[in-house]
Amino acid sequence: MAISQDLLEILVCPVCKEAVALTEDKSGLKCAACKRVYPIRDDIPVMLVDEARIEG
């Protein structure tokens, strides 16, 4: 089961409140503004700042 488009439309980065999008490998949600990637585990986005990694 993948993350629904409806859910993607309402999720935002908890740090900067910008929209997030699926990464190319669909393993996380990336914020375009602050470059944080939040992991997806068992089809559930983990939107915790401590769990995010920053990508360039």
Beta strands, then each sheet from edge to edge (+ up, - down):
strand 1: 20-22
strand 2: 28-31
strand 3: 36-41
strand 4: 44-45
strand 5: 53-54
sheet 1: 1+ 2- 3+ 4-
sheet 2: 1+ 2- 3+ 5-
end
